[in-house]
Amino acid sequence: MAQTEYIVIRAQEDGVNVIGLTRGNDTKFHHTEKLDKGEVMIAQFTEHTSAMKIRGKAEIHSAHGMVESESKK
């Protein structure tokens, strides 16, 4: 079984959206979570999730380092 990658998302403002996108011929939204300031979500890429879209100010930590997303305002 291949290991899948995890990312950690830490909201830096209320209302950060984390949106999971599907694999396959047609990429579609399949899951959405809303985080408030200080909340942390640990997410995993799976056979169904090929990408994640993060809207709002957040820190995103992965095996590749840390990146910050901009505020949605």
Summary of the structure (lengths in Angstrom):
residues: 73
radius of gyration: 12.4
end to end distance: 41.5
largest distance: 41.5
contacts: 193
relative contact order: 0.36
helix: 0%
strand: 58%
